[in-house]
């Protein structure tokens, strides 16, 4: 358990142990989430990353990507198609 004092303008210094656990660096933003009558403080960048990861869950299987080579081949295919499309637009 950590304790912090609220200053006159509502500012609070997040204790170093909490900053380390949240992987917070200078300039990072935090979110305050109300849940079950409590306020949870989270690293906004980490939460965004978790949401993105969750959104992509199952996509590799859906696309038939089982290995890293499959991903590399897909990227090459997409780049080839984009290049061909660009060439077609320049005609």
Order of alpha helices (4+ residues) and beta strands (2+ residues): alpha-beta-beta-alpha-alpha-alpha
